[in-house]
Amino acid sequence: MTVFLWGVLPYAAFVLLVTGLIWRHRYDRFGWTTRSSQVYESKLLNIASPVFHYGILFVLVGHLVGLFVPESWTDAVGVSEHAYHLLSLYGGTAAGVLAVAGILILIYRRRTNAPVFRATTANDKVMYVFLLGAIVLGMVAKLAHSSGTGYDYRHTIAPWSRGLFTLQPKTELMVGVPVLYQVHAVIGMALIALVPYTRLVHMFSAPVQYLVRPYVVYRSRDPRQLGPRPDRRGWERAGS
């Protein structure tokens, strides 16, 4: 079971993620969307959506830092173990609360608005269960082991996570990990496997190009302003 959970399941989740993305892009390109229900209700959505997205973004950044930044790096920049623990505890809890609040408002919106509820699929309900479960269990695990210096996952879970990318997962490190952290990790892997088959797939098509796109330029009626323009991407001449 140890080998299956920490040596097989992570790669199975990754394979399902990659193959699901390829299948979805090839055969369900028009379904690659958030299936926005803003046309039915926008007041609550305008509150819940930013709250959830900012919260989940901070949660993801916290996981990336916690799992893939070795302790030697934080020690090198002068961050003590106690300071790191406090930052992880309070920062992670705040991010989790923000994400959970956004999800709960979204669920309330879907349940109380008839058109939005009718547009909710069984697939959406499964996604909400796994997403909410992963975040809440992570917060509970962190708070349950927060006394003193807290549980130092950088000596167990973090090396195991990094070992997955070198194809050398140290499964033995996960044997003594608290059960709450283990369940959180399993649900997280299941959520990764579900991403391509739910509306969460839209995270892989986030419009980051808007950060570097040129301004919208309107054609001028003044002949003096119709001179040649530099040949830069996004600024090509339109023709006549």
Secondary structure as the mmCIF struct_conf table of DSSP 4:
data_model
#
loop_
_struct_conf.conf_type_id
_struct_conf.id
_struct_conf.beg_label_comp_id
_struct_conf.beg_label_asym_id
_struct_conf.beg_label_seq_id
_struct_conf.end_label_comp_id
_struct_conf.end_label_asym_id
_struct_conf.end_label_seq_id
HELX_RH_AL_P HELX_RH_AL_P1 THR A 2 VAL A 3
HELX_RH_PI_P HELX_RH_PI_P1 PHE A 4 VAL A 8
HELX_RH_AL_P HELX_RH_AL_P2 LEU A 9 TYR A 27
HELX_RH_3T_P HELX_RH_3T_P1 ARG A 29 GLY A 31
BEND BEND1 THR A 33 THR A 33
TURN_TY1_P TURN_TY1_P1 GLN A 38 TYR A 40
HELX_RH_AL_P HELX_RH_AL_P3 LYS A 43 PHE A 68
BEND BEND2 VAL A 69 VAL A 69
HELX_RH_AL_P HELX_RH_AL_P4 GLU A 71 ALA A 76
TURN_TY1_P TURN_TY1_P2 VAL A 77 GLY A 78
HELX_RH_AL_P HELX_RH_AL_P5 GLU A 81 THR A 112
HELX_RH_AL_P HELX_RH_AL_P6 ALA A 114 ARG A 118
TURN_TY1_P TURN_TY1_P3 ALA A 119 ALA A 119
HELX_RH_AL_P HELX_RH_AL_P7 ALA A 122 ALA A 144
TURN_TY1_P TURN_TY1_P4 HIS A 145 HIS A 145
BEND BEND3 SER A 147 SER A 147
TURN_TY1_P TURN_TY1_P5 GLY A 148 THR A 149
HELX_RH_3T_P HELX_RH_3T_P2 TYR A 153 HIS A 155
TURN_TY1_P TURN_TY1_P6 THR A 156 THR A 156
HELX_RH_AL_P HELX_RH_AL_P8 ILE A 157 PHE A 165
TURN_TY1_P TURN_TY1_P7 THR A 166 LEU A 167
HELX_RH_3T_P HELX_RH_3T_P3 THR A 171 MET A 174
TURN_TY1_P TURN_TY1_P8 VAL A 175 GLY A 176
BEND BEND4 VAL A 177 VAL A 177
HELX_RH_AL_P HELX_RH_AL_P9 VAL A 179 LEU A 194
HELX_RH_3T_P HELX_RH_3T_P4 VAL A 195 TYR A 197
BEND BEND5 THR A 198 THR A 198
HELX_RH_3T_P HELX_RH_3T_P5 ARG A 199 SER A 205
HELX_RH_3T_P HELX_RH_3T_P6 VAL A 208 LEU A 211
TURN_TY1_P TURN_TY1_P9 VAL A 212 VAL A 212
HELX_LH_PP_P HELX_LH_PP_P1 ARG A 213 VAL A 216
HELX_LH_PP_P HELX_LH_PP_P2 TYR A 218 SER A 220
BEND BEND6 ARG A 221 ARG A 221
HELX_RH_3T_P HELX_RH_3T_P7 PRO A 223 GLN A 225
TURN_TY1_P TURN_TY1_P10 ARG A 233 GLY A 234
#
